[in-house]
């Protein structure tokens, strides 16, 4: 290794340590701030609660918390889940779906309102609803599983860096970014993804009352417009967010204009100085460190 390469690696390592340290400090401060959401109500009639799922689904905690709170609130007659997401982690998507289904089966109607994109894990979640409303141009479906494996071996070699892995079990380091993936590795991950894909297909087949052959035909990863999805039986109605609100009111027996309940972000005094940077760093941390290996995710949204 040349002297210049050693200096480059040292500088790179120092920068990485600085960034990680800064990230840790910012996240500690950001997470210690007071609750940044509040519940607001628009209107005075019986309530329809709105829960939003936006962006890549990395965790189901916040959505699940809201679903539990609203279904236990006797003043809330129906819940509307607004989805604007390409999907995300397999487990996070499955957990939200199960909570949506549990809410629906417990007697609280759950109407799904799809925005521009409600694909893969976003569609998985939607399957748990009482009624699915999509816009004509909504992109939905993408029923499949994807896994990305970063390959760094050649880049590390050019920098003169060699990684030695000690393991027990021949597949223990399968998917490692510092060695080429073998044919056996690929078969292993393909079998794993096929199992998870089948779980998705089973949900679509059951929830949408499709034949097994139809569910298989629709589960090759394609996205569909809202119009196509309606024709194929993947959604129930073409309509807007306002249409979904009316459907939620009708299903739950609300007379007149319903009141809308939703959480919104509170703007605190320090946000203009600090919050945007903190959220960006937190999002980067989620994307780089917490990104799931297996995803119900529409790749075309990247």
C-alpha positions in Angstrom: 0.0 0.0 0.0 1.5 3.4 -1.0 1.9 6.2 1.4 -0.7 8.3 -0.4 -3.2 5.5 -0.1 -2.6 5.2 3.6 -3.2 9.0 4.0 -6.4 8.8 2.0 -7.7 5.9 4.1 -6.8 7.7 7.3 -8.6 10.9 6.2 -11.6 8.9 5.1 -11.7 7.1 8.4 -11.5 10.4 10.3 -14.3 11.9 8.3 -16.4 8.9 8.8 -15.9 9.0 12.6 -16.8 12.8 12.6 -20.0 12.2 10.6 -21.0 9.3 12.9 -20.3 11.3 16.0 -22.3 14.3 14.7 -25.1 11.9 13.7 -25.2 10.5 17.2 -25.3 13.9 18.9 -28.0 15.2 16.5 -30.2 12.1 17.0 -29.9 12.3 20.8 -31.0 15.9 20.8 -33.7 15.3 18.2 -35.1 12.4 20.1 -35.1 14.2 23.4 -37.3 17.0 22.0 -41.0 17.0 23.2 -43.7 15.3 21.3 -43.9 16.9 17.9 -47.4 15.9 16.9 -50.9 16.9 18.0 -54.4 15.6 17.2 -56.6 18.1 15.4 -60.3 17.8 14.5 -62.0 19.5 11.6 -65.8 19.7 11.8 -68.3 18.8 14.4 -70.0 15.6 13.3 -69.2 11.9 14.0 -65.5 11.3 13.5 -63.5 9.7 10.7 -59.8 9.4 11.7 -57.1 9.8 9.1 -53.9 7.8 9.4 -51.1 8.6 6.8 -48.5 6.2 5.5 -46.0 8.2 3.4 -42.6 7.3 2.0 -40.7 4.0 2.4 -42.1 1.8 5.1 -39.3 1.1 7.6 -41.2 0.8 10.8 -44.9 0.2 11.6 -44.8 1.6 15.2 -46.3 5.0 14.6 -49.1 3.8 12.3 -49.9 0.9 14.6 -50.1 3.2 17.6 -52.5 5.5 15.8 -54.7 2.6 14.7 -54.9 1.3 18.2 -55.8 4.7 19.7 -58.5 5.5 17.1 -60.2 2.1 17.2 -60.4 2.4 21.0 -62.0 5.9 20.7 -65.8 5.4 20.7 -66.2 8.8 19.0 -64.3 7.5 16.0 -66.7 5.7 13.7 -64.3 4.8 10.9 -60.6 5.1 10.0 -59.2 6.2 6.6 -55.7 5.1 5.8 -54.1 7.3 3.2 -51.2 5.6 1.5 -48.5 7.4 -0.5 -45.7 4.8 -0.5 -43.6 2.5 -2.7 -43.7 -0.1 0.1 -40.7 -1.0 2.2 -39.6 -3.6 4.8 -41.4 -7.0 4.7 -41.9 -7.2 8.4 -43.0 -3.6 8.8 -45.5 -4.0 6.0 -46.9 -7.2 7.4 -47.2 -5.7 10.9 -49.2 -2.7 9.7 -51.4 -5.0 7.5 -52.2 -7.2 10.5 -53.2 -4.2 12.6 -55.4 -2.8 9.8 -57.0 -6.2 9.4 -57.5 -6.5 13.2 -59.1 -3.1 13.3 -61.4 -4.0 10.4 -62.4 -7.4 11.9 -62.9 -5.8 15.3 -65.8 -3.7 13.9 -64.2 -0.4 12.9 -64.4 0.2 9.1 -61.0 0.9 7.5 -61.1 2.6 4.2 -57.9 2.8 2.1 -57.3 5.9 0.1 -54.4 5.5 -2.4 -52.4 8.5 -3.6 -50.1 8.6 -6.6 -48.2 5.5 -5.4 -49.4 2.7 -3.2 -47.3 -0.2 -4.3 -45.8 -3.4 -3.0 -45.7 -3.1 0.8 -48.1 -0.2 0.4 -50.5 -2.5 -1.4 -49.9 -5.3 1.1 -51.2 -2.9 3.9 -54.1 -1.9 1.7 -55.3 -5.5 1.5 -56.3 -5.4 5.1 -58.8 -2.6 4.6 -62.6 -2.8 4.4 -62.7 -0.9 1.1 -59.9 0.3 -1.2 -60.2 3.5 -3.2 -57.6 4.4 -5.9 -57.3 7.3 -8.2 -57.4 6.5 -12.0 -53.7 7.3 -12.2 -52.6 5.6 -9.0 -49.7 3.2 -9.4 -50.4 0.1 -7.3 -49.7 -3.6 -7.2 -45.9 -4.4 -7.6 -46.6 -7.7 -5.8 -43.2 -9.1 -5.3 -40.0 -9.1 -3.2 -36.7 -7.5 -3.8 -33.3 -7.6 -2.1 -30.2 -5.4 -2.9 -26.7 -6.6 -2.2 -24.0 -4.0 -2.4 -20.7 -5.4 -3.9 -17.6 -3.6 -2.7 -14.9 -6.1 -3.2 -13.4 -4.5 -6.4 -13.5 -1.0 -4.9 -11.8 -2.1 -1.7 -9.1 -3.9 -3.7 -8.3 -0.7 -5.6 -7.9 1.1 -2.2 -5.6 -1.7 -1.0 -8.1 -2.9 1.6 -8.5 -6.6 2.2 -11.2 -8.1 4.5 -10.7 -11.5 6.1 -13.9 -13.2 7.3 -13.9 -16.0 9.9 -17.1 -17.9 10.0 -18.8 -21.1 11.1 -21.5 -22.3 8.6 -20.9 -22.1 4.9 -23.8 -19.6 4.4 -23.1 -17.5 7.4 -21.6 -14.6 5.3 -24.0 -15.1 2.3 -24.8 -11.7 0.9 -21.5 -10.1 2.2 -20.5 -7.0 0.3 -16.8 -7.9 0.5 -16.9 -11.1 -1.5 -18.6 -12.2 -4.7 -21.9 -14.0 -4.4 -21.7 -17.6 -5.2 -24.4 -19.7 -7.1 -25.2 -21.4 -3.8 -25.7 -18.0 -2.1 -28.0 -16.9 -4.9 -30.1 -20.1 -4.6 -30.3 -19.6 -0.9 -31.6 -16.0 -1.1 -33.9 -16.9 -4.0 -35.5 -19.7 -2.0 -35.9 -17.2 0.9 -37.6 -14.6 -1.3 -39.9 -17.2 -2.9 -41.2 -18.0 0.6 -41.8 -14.3 1.5 -43.3 -13.7 -2.0 -45.8 -16.6 -1.4 -46.9 -14.9 1.8 -47.7 -11.8 -0.1 -49.6 -13.8 -2.8 -51.6 -15.7 -0.1 -52.8 -12.3 1.4 -53.8 -10.9 -2.0 -55.6 -14.2 -2.9 -57.5 -14.3 0.4 -58.3 -10.6 0.9 -59.3 -9.9 -2.7 -61.2 -13.2 -3.2 -59.1 -14.1 -6.3 -58.5 -17.5 -7.6 -55.0 -18.9 -7.0 -54.1 -18.7 -10.7 -55.3 -15.1 -11.0 -53.3 -14.1 -7.9 -50.2 -15.7 -9.3 -50.6 -14.0 -12.7 -50.8 -10.6 -11.0 -47.9 -11.2 -8.7 -44.9 -10.8 -11.0 -43.9 -7.4 -9.7 -45.8 -5.3 -12.2 -47.5 -2.0 -11.2 -51.0 -1.2 -12.4 -52.9 2.0 -12.8 -56.0 2.5 -10.6 -58.2 1.8 -13.6 -56.4 -1.5 -14.3 -56.4 -2.4 -10.7 -60.2 -2.0 -10.5 -60.7 -4.2 -13.6 -58.4 -6.9 -12.1 -60.1 -6.8 -8.7 -57.2 -5.4 -6.8 -59.2 -2.3 -5.6 -62.9 -1.6 -5.1 -63.5 2.0 -6.3 -62.0 4.7 -8.4 -62.1 8.0 -6.5 -60.3 10.8 -4.7 -59.5 11.3 -1.0 -62.8 13.2 -0.5 -64.6 10.2 -2.1 -62.9 7.9 0.3 -64.1 10.1 3.2 -67.6 9.9 2.0 -67.4 6.1 1.6 -66.0 5.8 5.2 -68.9 7.9 6.4 -71.4 5.7 4.5 -70.0 2.4 5.7 -69.9 3.5 9.3 -73.4 5.0 9.2 -72.4 8.6 9.7 -75.2 11.0 8.7 -74.2 14.3 7.3 -70.7 15.7 7.0 -68.2 13.7 9.1 -65.6 15.4 11.3 -62.0 14.6 10.3 -59.5 13.7 13.0 -55.8 13.5 12.2 -52.4 13.9 13.7 -50.3 16.8 12.5 -46.8 18.0 13.1 -46.4 20.8 15.6 -44.0 23.6 14.6 -41.8 24.4 17.5 -39.5 27.4 17.9 -36.3 25.5 17.3 -37.4 23.8 14.1 -36.3 26.5 11.7 -32.7 26.3 13.0 -32.3 22.6 13.7 -35.2 20.3 12.8 -34.8 20.0 9.0 -31.1 19.0 9.3 -32.0 16.5 12.1 -34.8 14.9 10.0 -32.5 14.6 7.0 -29.8 12.9 9.0 -32.4 10.7 10.7 -33.7 9.7 7.3 -30.2 9.0 6.0 -29.6 6.8 9.1 -32.8 4.9 8.5 -31.9 4.4 4.8 -28.3 3.3 5.3 -28.4 1.4 8.6 -32.0 0.2 9.1 -32.9 -0.6 5.5 -34.3 -4.2 5.5 -32.6 -6.9 3.5 -35.9 -8.2 2.0 -38.4 -5.6 0.9 -41.9 -5.3 -0.5 -40.8 -2.3 -2.4 -41.4 -0.8 -5.8 -37.9 -0.3 -7.2 -39.1 2.1 -9.9 -39.7 4.8 -7.2 -36.0 5.2 -6.4 
